[in-house]
Amino acid sequence: MDACSETLFGNSHTIMLLTDPETGAIREANPAACAFYGYDRERFKALNRVDLEVAPTDEGTLVRGGGDTIQRHRRADGSLRDVVVHSGLLEMVGGSYLFSVVHDVTSSQDLAELEQSRRALQVHYDQLQETYAEIQDLYNRAPCGYHSLDAEGGIIRINDTELQWLGYQRDEIIGKMKFSDLLTKESLQSFRENFARFKESGRVNNLEFDILRKDGTLLPVSLSATTVTGPDGGYLMSRSTVYDITERRIAEHRVHRLNRLYTALSETNKAIVHATDRDELFREFCRIAIDHGGFLLAWIGLVDSSGSVRPVTSFGDKVDYLETISVSIQAESKGGGPTGTAIRESSYHVCNDFQHDPFTAPWHAAAAAHGFGSTAAFALQQNGHPVGAFTLYAGEPDYFDAQLVELLLQMATDISFALDNLEREARRRDAEQALQQETARRLRALEELREKDHLLMYQSRLAAMGEMIGNIAHQWRQPLNTLGLAVQDLSLSYKLGEFTKELLDSRVDKAMEVINHMSRTIDDFRNFFRPDKQQEPFRVSRVIDNTLSLIGGSFRSLHIRVEVETGTDPVVIGYPNEFSQVLLTILNNARDALSERAPDEPVIRIALHEEQGVTIVTIRDNAGGIPEQILDKIFDPYFTTKGPEQGTGLGLFMAKTIIESNMGGRLTVANSEDGAEFRIEV
């Protein structure tokens, strides 16, 4: 039932029933019927008409009145009601139904009311017939096929679209053929395998079959179906939707052909690389065309002094065809085919109806005997002049479309390139001997340069080792100071009587933290220039906290206040230990500057925030700033304003290298109002 009919059926206040005209089984009841009889919809669908009617021998014996048949029906609560039933046979897409309208006349049997009911029934009936006609029209004119099968697979309903595809008349199929009768042998096996599973699951989607039309041609289709169950829940019939997938199959076949030819083109390029002589190369080209391109015959012919095309290489099951033909490049009958035309015009020629083209008349009989439907020939050139042709044959007409020809042209171009390349290779071998002496002389010169390179490499390794030792010494100085202060603090606390277990644990934890940091420093410096270091995500705020915990004691001892302002808590990808070393270097420089210049309230301010997805850390002190004349030099290696005993000038150089080379960020410095401000961007 379509949406319009369902709306009419469901919203009407008139009692309506749909029953099986043969068995009397109730297939559907509208809400008005459910309310009148007192059954819910599912219970109704389990009843039969006779379950509602009172037998004539009972107190509900049928009577006549006013020309209408008055029946007595029993409701769910056992009460009896006198009703007038108007029925008519209704054909719908799902099958034939007995459509009944029931009028309650228990309290009134007025003929006028019965007439009004009769007219209402006629209106409903006419509306349903109109809806049915519209559905039937849509059913038959749909762009897809529809058919219904009985429990044995017989065709019991089919639309005009599918009939037109198949070429049958309706009376040739309905009740006389099974759907399996239309299938090819291969599709029949697939149909049987899926039909059993379909009965169990109740649905199948997008199964592909090849259907045999009445004229014997094939129709590829995609089928989806659902089951219709009987009152007992068993399989009753199926309804199927069928789509013609001929165009899709053609497209898939074309794509498959192109993919095979792409493979052949790739294999051709490999053959060009590995081939050492012309005959070997030609054999490989023809073999590849058959094995990967899917052609029936491939051959290469070269033009001899008489103007005939002489086959030099061929491959495929149809090679005996070449023994029955002769080809010329002259403008005559034997030169009018694809091979002669391609060579004569120094281009290509395609014949997609080889057995009927008048220009291929000399070879029609042989082509038919070998099953050739189409052919294409491509001129081969050497040094810009045509010397032969590469000719291919396929079994079906219209095989060589534009895309296929374009790829084959590329293949022929590659063969021509290979011919030129072989000639160049011969010239190269002639020149190779002349180059050997020059090569030997240059090798001796290279050997001398290699010895110099070894000496330079050794010197650079010594320099790198010295620089690395200086870096380690620079990075360890402060942790060692911190460790010394922790040990001294234990001794002082003991002398003052303030030594406690908690103090000992605190200083031991602090010492171990410093020692672990020193150990990580060794690993960081050892791995610093290795390209295989693994970056990892880390929270910048946590690294700031960890760094401050390492040097906080020295700052407190100098009465330097450290303020941290965290606007956000970003995560960056990089090396947390190296990032900590950068912070440590900058903070230590700030500490030294504050200690040297001694402002009234020494302070270091660390700010963390984000700008347009970039994490920014600024470290600012109030030590008066960096002199302008050295501001642009402080990141240079070995540049320092401290004495040799206090610094090596490598700290800020290493910090900038870590941020910019290892983490892809920026490290800059500028003077603020009362000090220097370092800015890290990652």
C-alpha positions in Angstrom: 0.0 0.0 0.0 1.5 3.4 -1.0 1.7 6.4 1.3 -1.5 8.0 -0.1 -3.6 4.8 0.4 -2.1 4.3 3.9 -3.1 7.8 4.9 -6.7 7.3 3.6 -6.9 3.9 5.2 -5.4 4.9 8.5 -7.2 8.3 9.1 -10.7 7.3 8.1 -13.3 7.0 10.8 -15.0 4.2 8.8 -14.3 0.6 9.8 -12.1 -0.9 7.1 -10.5 -4.4 6.7 -8.2 -5.9 4.1 -8.5 -9.7 3.9 -7.2 -12.5 1.7 -9.9 -13.3 -0.8 -9.1 -17.0 -0.8 -8.3 -17.8 2.8 -10.2 -15.1 4.6 -7.1 -14.2 6.6 -7.2 -10.6 7.9 -4.1 -8.8 6.4 -4.8 -5.3 7.8 -7.3 -3.4 10.0 -7.5 0.4 10.3 -7.6 2.1 13.7 -11.4 2.5 13.5 -11.7 -1.3 13.1 -9.4 -1.9 16.1 -11.5 0.5 18.2 -14.8 -1.1 17.2 -13.9 -4.7 17.6 -11.5 -4.2 20.6 -8.5 -5.9 19.1 -5.0 -4.4 18.7 -3.5 -4.3 15.2 -1.2 -7.3 15.6 -4.0 -9.5 17.2 -6.3 -8.5 14.3 -3.7 -9.7 11.8 -3.8 -13.2 13.4 -7.6 -13.5 12.9 -9.8 -14.7 10.0 -13.1 -13.2 8.8 -14.9 -16.2 10.3 -13.5 -15.3 13.7 -15.7 -12.2 13.6 -18.9 -13.6 12.1 -21.5 -15.4 14.2 -22.5 -18.7 12.6 -26.0 -18.9 11.0 -27.0 -21.6 13.5 -26.2 -19.2 16.4 -28.3 -16.4 17.5 -26.7 -14.2 14.8 -28.6 -15.8 11.9 -28.2 -13.6 8.8 -31.3 -11.5 8.0 -32.3 -9.3 5.1 -33.4 -5.7 5.5 -33.6 -2.8 3.0 -31.8 -4.7 0.4 -28.6 -5.0 2.5 -27.0 -8.0 4.1 -27.0 -7.5 7.8 -24.6 -9.7 9.7 -23.9 -10.2 13.4 -20.3 -9.8 14.5 -18.7 -10.8 17.8 -16.3 -8.3 19.4 -13.3 -9.0 21.6 -15.4 -8.6 24.8 -18.0 -11.2 23.5 -20.7 -8.6 22.8 -22.6 -8.9 19.5 -23.2 -6.1 17.0 -25.4 -6.0 13.9 -23.3 -4.7 10.9 -23.6 -4.1 7.2 -20.5 -5.2 5.2 -19.7 -3.8 1.8 -16.8 -5.6 0.0 -14.9 -5.4 -3.3 -11.8 -7.0 -4.8 -8.8 -4.6 -4.9 -5.7 -5.3 -7.0 -2.5 -3.8 -5.5 1.2 -4.1 -6.2 1.5 -6.4 -3.2 -1.3 -8.7 -4.4 -5.1 -9.0 -4.5 -7.1 -8.1 -1.4 -10.8 -8.1 -0.4 -11.5 -4.6 0.7 -14.4 -4.4 3.2 -16.2 -1.5 4.9 -18.2 -2.4 8.0 -21.1 -0.2 9.3 -22.5 -0.7 12.8 -26.4 -0.8 12.4 -27.2 -2.2 15.8 -29.1 0.9 17.0 -30.3 2.1 13.6 -31.1 0.3 10.4 -32.4 3.4 8.6 -32.2 2.9 4.8 -31.0 6.5 4.3 -28.1 5.8 6.6 -27.3 2.7 4.7 -27.4 4.6 1.4 -25.0 7.2 2.9 -22.7 4.4 4.0 -22.9 2.9 0.5 -22.0 6.2 -1.1 -19.0 6.6 1.3 -17.9 3.1 0.5 -18.1 4.0 -3.3 -16.0 7.1 -2.7 -13.3 5.1 -0.7 -13.4 2.4 -3.4 -12.9 4.9 -6.2 -10.1 6.6 -4.4 -8.3 3.3 -3.8 -8.8 2.4 -7.5 -7.3 5.7 -8.6 -4.4 5.3 -6.2 -3.9 1.7 -7.5 -3.9 3.0 -11.1 -1.3 5.6 -10.2 0.9 3.0 -8.4 0.5 0.6 -11.3 1.7 3.3 -13.7 4.7 4.1 -11.5 5.4 0.4 -11.1 5.4 -0.3 -14.8 7.2 2.9 -15.9 10.0 2.8 -13.3 13.6 3.1 -14.6 14.3 -0.2 -12.9 12.8 -3.7 -13.0 10.4 -5.1 -10.5 9.3 -8.7 -10.1 7.8 -10.9 -7.4 8.6 -14.6 -7.0 6.5 -17.3 -5.3 7.9 -19.7 -2.7 9.3 -21.9 -5.5 11.0 -19.0 -7.4 8.3 -18.7 -10.0 7.6 -15.3 -11.5 4.2 -14.1 -10.4 4.5 -10.4 -11.1 6.8 -8.3 -13.3 6.8 -4.7 -14.5 6.9 -3.4 -18.1 10.5 -2.1 -17.7 11.9 -5.5 -16.9 9.8 -7.2 -19.6 11.2 -4.7 -22.2 14.7 -5.5 -21.1 14.1 -9.3 -21.4 12.2 -9.1 -24.7 9.3 -11.3 -23.5 5.6 -10.8 -23.3 3.9 -10.9 -19.9 2.0 -14.1 -20.7 5.2 -15.8 -21.7 6.6 -15.4 -18.2 3.9 -15.1 -15.5 3.2 -18.5 -14.1 5.4 -20.2 -16.7 9.0 -19.3 -15.9 11.2 -19.2 -12.9 13.7 -16.4 -12.4 16.4 -19.1 -12.4 15.4 -19.9 -16.0 16.6 -16.5 -17.1 20.1 -16.9 -15.6 23.4 -18.0 -17.2 25.0 -21.2 -15.8 27.5 -19.2 -13.7 24.8 -16.8 -12.4 22.5 -19.7 -11.6 25.0 -21.3 -9.2 25.4 -17.9 -7.4 21.6 -17.5 -7.3 21.0 -20.9 -5.7 23.7 -20.3 -3.1 22.2 -16.9 -2.1 18.5 -17.9 -2.4 18.7 -20.3 0.6 20.4 -17.7 2.7 17.9 -15.1 1.5 15.0 -17.2 2.8 16.6 -17.2 6.2 17.7 -13.6 6.5 14.7 -12.0 4.7 16.8 -9.5 2.6 19.6 -9.4 0.1 21.2 -6.4 -1.5 23.1 -5.7 -4.7 23.6 -9.2 -6.0 25.0 -9.2 -9.5 23.7 -11.7 -12.2 23.9 -12.2 -15.9 20.4 -12.6 -17.4 19.7 -14.2 -20.8 17.3 -12.1 -22.9 14.9 -13.8 -25.2 17.2 -13.1 -28.2 20.1 -14.9 -26.4 22.1 -11.7 -25.5 23.3 -11.0 -21.9 21.9 -8.4 -19.6 24.1 -7.8 -16.5 21.9 -6.7 -13.5 22.1 -5.8 -9.8 19.3 -7.3 -7.7 18.0 -6.5 -4.3 15.1 -8.4 -2.7 13.0 -8.8 0.4 10.8 -11.7 1.6 7.1 -11.7 2.3 6.0 -14.0 5.1 2.7 -15.7 5.7 0.6 -15.7 8.9 2.7 -18.5 10.3 5.9 -16.5 9.8 7.1 -18.8 7.0 8.4 -17.8 3.6 5.6 -16.9 1.3 7.1 -14.9 -1.6 9.8 -12.3 -2.5 9.8 -8.9 -4.1 12.9 -7.8 -6.1 14.3 -4.6 -7.6 16.5 -5.0 -10.6 18.9 -2.5 -12.1 20.6 -2.7 -15.6 24.3 -2.4 -14.9 25.5 -2.7 -18.5 27.1 0.7 -18.7 28.8 0.1 -15.4 30.2 -3.3 -16.6 31.4 -1.6 -19.8 33.2 1.1 -17.7 34.7 -1.5 -15.3 35.9 -3.5 -18.3 37.5 -0.4 -19.8 39.2 0.4 -16.5 40.4 -3.1 -16.2 41.8 -2.9 -19.8 43.5 0.4 -19.0 45.0 -1.0 -15.7 46.4 -4.0 -17.6 48.0 -1.7 -20.1 49.4 0.6 -17.4 51.1 -2.6 -16.1 52.3 -3.4 -19.6 53.7 0.1 -19.9 55.6 -0.2 -16.6 57.0 -3.6 -17.6 58.0 -2.1 -21.0 60.1 0.5 -19.2 61.7 -2.2 -17.1 62.6 -4.1 -20.2 64.2 -1.0 -21.7 66.4 -0.6 -18.7 67.6 -4.2 -18.7 67.8 -5.1 -22.4 71.2 -5.3 -24.0 70.3 -5.9 -27.7 67.5 -5.1 -30.1 66.1 -8.7 -30.6 65.9 -9.3 -26.9 64.1 -6.0 -26.5 61.5 -6.8 -29.2 60.8 -10.2 -27.8 60.1 -8.6 -24.4 57.8 -6.0 -25.8 55.6 -8.5 -27.6 55.5 -10.9 -24.6 54.5 -8.0 -22.2 51.7 -7.0 -24.6 50.3 -10.5 -24.4 50.9 -11.4 -20.8 50.0 -8.0 -19.3 48.0 -6.2 -22.0 45.6 -9.0 -22.8 45.9 -8.9 -26.5 45.6 -12.0 -28.8 48.7 -11.3 -31.0 51.5 -8.8 -30.9 54.2 -8.5 -33.5 57.0 -6.1 -34.6 57.8 -5.8 -38.2 60.7 -3.9 -39.9 60.7 -2.6 -43.4 63.2 -4.3 -45.8 64.8 -2.9 -48.9 61.8 -4.0 -51.1 59.3 -2.0 -49.1 57.8 -5.1 -47.4 57.2 -5.4 -43.7 59.1 -8.4 -42.4 58.0 -9.8 -39.0 61.1 -10.0 -36.7 59.3 -10.8 -33.4 55.9 -12.1 -32.4 54.1 -13.5 -29.4 50.7 -15.1 -28.6 48.6 -18.1 -29.5 47.7 -16.7 -32.9 51.3 -16.3 -34.3 50.5 -18.6 -37.2 48.4 -15.8 -38.6 51.6 -14.1 -39.7 52.4 -17.0 -42.0 49.3 -16.4 -44.1 49.7 -12.7 -44.7 52.0 -10.2 -46.4 52.2 -6.5 -45.6 53.7 -3.7 -47.7 54.2 0.0 -47.0 53.3 0.9 -50.6 49.9 2.6 -51.3 48.4 -0.6 -52.6 46.0 -3.2 -51.3 48.6 -4.9 -49.1 49.7 -1.5 -47.9 46.3 -0.2 -47.0 46.0 -2.0 -43.7 46.9 -0.6 -40.2 50.5 -1.7 -40.3 51.5 -0.3 -43.7 49.5 2.9 -43.2 51.1 3.5 -39.8 54.6 3.2 -41.2 53.9 5.2 -44.3 52.4 8.0 -42.3 54.9 7.7 -39.5 52.1 7.7 -37.0 49.5 5.1 -35.9 46.4 3.6 -37.4 43.4 1.9 -35.7 40.8 -0.4 -37.2 38.0 -1.3 -34.7 36.1 -3.4 -37.2 38.8 -5.4 -38.8 36.7 -8.1 -40.4 34.4 -5.6 -42.3 36.7 -2.6 -43.0 37.3 -2.4 -46.8 40.9 -1.4 -46.3 41.6 -4.7 -44.5 39.9 -6.8 -47.2 43.1 -8.8 -48.1 43.1 -10.2 -44.5 39.4 -10.7 -43.7 39.4 -14.5 -44.1 42.5 -15.0 -42.0 41.3 -12.5 -39.4 38.0 -14.3 -39.1 39.7 -17.7 -38.7 41.8 -16.3 -35.9 39.0 -14.4 -34.1 40.4 -10.9 -34.6 37.8 -8.1 -34.1 40.0 -5.1 -34.1 43.7 -4.1 -34.6 46.0 -1.2 -34.1 49.5 -0.5 -35.5 52.1 2.1 -34.2 55.1 3.3 -36.2 58.5 2.7 -34.7 61.2 5.3 -35.4 64.9 5.4 -35.2 66.7 8.7 -35.3 63.4 10.3 -36.3 62.6 8.0 -39.3 60.0 5.2 -39.4 61.7 1.8 -39.6 58.8 -0.6 -38.7 55.6 -1.0 -36.7 54.3 -2.5 -33.5 51.0 -4.2 -34.3 48.4 -5.6 -31.8 45.1 -7.6 -32.3 42.1 -7.9 -30.0 39.2 -10.3 -30.1 36.3 -7.8 -29.9 35.4 -4.9 -32.1 35.7 -1.3 -30.9 38.5 -2.4 -28.5 40.9 0.5 -29.1 39.3 3.6 -27.5 41.1 7.0 -27.2 42.6 6.3 -23.7 43.9 2.9 -24.8 45.4 4.4 -28.0 47.1 7.1 -25.9 48.8 4.5 -23.7 49.8 2.4 -26.7 51.3 5.5 -28.3 53.4 6.0 -25.2 54.5 2.3 -25.4 55.5 2.8 -29.1 57.4 5.9 -28.2 59.2 4.0 -25.5 60.2 1.3 -28.1 61.5 4.0 -30.4 63.4 5.5 -27.5 64.9 2.1 -26.8 66.1 1.8 -30.4 67.8 5.2 -30.2 69.2 4.3 -26.8 70.7 1.0 -28.1 72.4 2.9 -30.9 73.7 5.5 -28.4 74.9 2.7 -26.2 76.9 1.3 -29.0 78.5 4.7 -29.5 79.1 4.9 -25.8 81.0 1.6 -25.8 83.2 2.9 -28.5 84.1 6.0 -26.5 84.4 4.1 -23.2 87.9 2.9 -23.8 89.1 6.4 -24.5 87.8 7.5 -21.2 89.4 4.8 -19.1 92.8 6.5 -18.9 91.3 9.9 -18.0 89.2 8.1 -15.3 92.3 6.4 -13.8 94.0 9.8 -13.6 91.0 11.3 -11.9 90.8 8.4 -9.5 94.4 9.0 -8.4 93.6 12.7 -7.8 90.5 11.7 -5.8 92.6 9.4 -3.7 94.8 12.3 -2.8 91.8 14.4 -1.9 90.4 11.6 0.2 93.5 11.5 2.3 93.2 15.3 2.9 89.5 14.8 3.8 90.5 12.2 6.4 92.9 14.6 8.0 90.3 17.4 8.1 87.7 14.9 9.6 90.1 13.9 12.3 90.8 17.5 13.2 87.1 18.3 13.3 86.4 15.4 15.6 89.1 16.7 18.0 87.5 20.2 17.9 84.0 18.7 18.5 85.3 16.7 21.4 86.8 19.8 23.0 83.7 21.8 22.5 81.5 19.0 24.0 83.7 18.7 27.1 83.4 22.5 27.5 79.6 22.3 27.2 79.4 19.5 29.8 81.6 21.5 32.2 79.5 24.6 31.6 76.2 22.7 32.3 77.6 20.9 35.4 79.0 23.9 37.2 75.7 25.1 38.6 74.3 21.6 39.6 77.6 20.9 41.4 77.2 24.2 43.3 73.7 23.3 44.2 74.8 19.9 45.3 77.6 21.4 47.4 75.2 23.8 49.1 72.9 20.9 49.9 75.8 19.0 51.6 77.0 22.1 53.4 73.5 22.8 54.6 73.4 19.3 56.2 76.6 20.0 58.1 75.5 23.5 59.3 72.1 22.2 60.4 73.8 19.4 62.4 76.1 22.0 64.2 73.1 24.2 64.9 71.1 21.3 66.3 68.5 21.7 63.6 69.3 18.4 61.9 66.2 16.2 61.5 65.1 13.2 59.5 62.9 15.4 57.4 65.8 17.7 56.6 68.0 14.8 55.7 65.3 13.3 53.4 64.7 16.7 51.8 68.4 17.3 51.1 68.9 13.7 49.8 66.0 14.1 47.4 67.4 17.4 46.3 70.9 15.9 45.8 69.4 12.9 43.8 67.4 15.3 41.7 70.6 17.2 40.8 72.5 14.0 40.2 69.7 12.7 37.9 69.7 16.0 36.1 73.5 15.8 35.6 73.1 12.2 34.3 70.4 13.4 31.8 72.8 16.2 30.8 75.4 13.6 29.8 72.8 11.8 27.7 71.5 15.0 26.1 75.0 16.1 25.1 75.8 12.6 23.8 72.7 12.6 21.7 72.7 16.3 20.8 73.9 16.0 17.2 72.3 12.6 16.5 69.5 12.9 13.8 67.5 10.0 15.3 66.5 11.6 18.6 62.8 11.1 19.3 60.7 14.2 20.0 57.9 13.9 22.5 55.0 16.1 23.7 55.6 17.9 27.0 53.9 20.7 29.0 56.1 23.8 29.1 54.9 24.8 32.6 56.1 21.5 34.0 59.6 22.0 32.5 59.7 25.5 34.0 58.7 24.2 37.4 61.3 21.4 37.2 64.1 23.8 36.2 63.3 26.2 39.0 63.3 23.4 41.5 66.9 22.7 40.5 68.3 26.2 41.0 65.7 27.7 43.3 68.1 27.4 46.3 70.8 29.5 44.7 68.3 32.2 43.8 66.9 32.3 47.3 70.4 32.5 48.8 71.0 35.7 46.7 67.5 37.1 47.7 66.4 37.0 44.0 62.7 36.7 43.6 61.4 34.6 40.7 57.9 35.3 39.5 56.1 32.9 37.1 53.0 34.0 35.2 51.2 31.3 33.4 48.4 32.4 31.1 47.8 29.0 29.5 49.2 25.5 29.9 50.4 24.6 26.3 51.9 21.3 25.1 54.7 21.4 22.6 56.6 18.7 20.7 60.3 18.6 21.3 63.0 17.6 23.8 62.0 18.5 27.4 65.5 18.0 28.8 67.1 20.3 26.2 64.4 22.9 26.7 65.2 22.7 30.5 68.9 23.4 29.7 67.9 26.5 27.7 65.9 27.8 30.6 68.7 26.9 33.0 71.3 28.8 30.8 69.1 32.0 30.6 68.2 31.9 34.3 71.8 31.5 35.4 72.9 34.4 33.2 70.1 36.5 34.7 71.2 35.4 38.2 74.8 36.4 37.5 73.8 39.8 36.1 71.6 40.5 39.1 74.3 39.4 41.5 76.9 41.6 39.8 74.7 44.7 39.5 72.8 44.3 42.7 69.5 46.2 42.1 67.5 47.1 45.2 64.9 44.4 44.6 66.3 41.8 42.2 63.6 39.9 40.4 63.2 37.6 37.4 59.8 37.3 35.7 58.9 34.3 33.6 55.7 34.5 31.5 54.1 31.7 29.5 51.3 32.3 27.0 50.2 31.4 23.4 49.8 33.7 20.4 48.1 32.3 17.3 49.1 28.7 18.1 52.7 29.6 19.0 53.9 28.9 22.6 55.9 31.9 23.9 58.1 31.9 27.1 59.7 35.3 28.1 62.4 35.6 30.8 62.9 39.1 32.0 65.2 40.5 34.7 65.8 44.0 36.2 69.7 43.9 36.0 69.9 46.9 33.7 70.1 45.2 30.3 72.8 44.2 27.9 75.1 46.8 26.4 73.9 47.7 22.8 77.4 47.1 21.4 77.4 43.5 22.3 73.7 42.7 22.1 74.0 41.1 18.6 77.0 39.0 19.7 75.7 37.2 22.8 74.6 34.1 20.9 78.0 33.7 19.2 80.0 30.7 20.2 82.8 31.4 22.8 81.6 35.0 23.3 81.4 35.9 27.0 81.6 39.0 29.2 82.8 36.9 32.1 86.3 35.8 32.8 87.7 32.3 31.7 87.1 31.0 35.2 83.3 31.9 35.0 82.2 31.0 31.5 83.1 29.5 28.2 80.7 31.6 26.0 78.9 28.4 24.9 75.7 28.5 27.0 73.6 30.9 24.9 75.0 29.5 21.6 73.9 26.1 22.7 70.5 27.4 23.8 69.9 29.1 20.5 70.9 25.9 18.6 68.5 23.8 20.7 65.5 26.1 20.1 66.1 26.9 16.5 67.8 23.8 15.0 66.4 21.0 17.2 62.9 22.3 17.9 62.2 24.6 14.9 61.6 27.7 17.1 63.2 31.1 17.7 65.3 32.5 20.6 65.8 36.3 20.7 66.8 38.9 23.2 66.0 42.6 23.6 66.5 45.2 26.3 63.4 46.2 28.3 63.1 49.3 30.5 65.1 47.9 33.4 66.8 44.8 32.1 67.1 42.1 29.4 64.2 40.0 28.1 64.8 36.6 26.4 61.9 35.4 24.2 61.5 31.7 23.3 58.9 30.8 20.6 58.1 27.2 19.7 
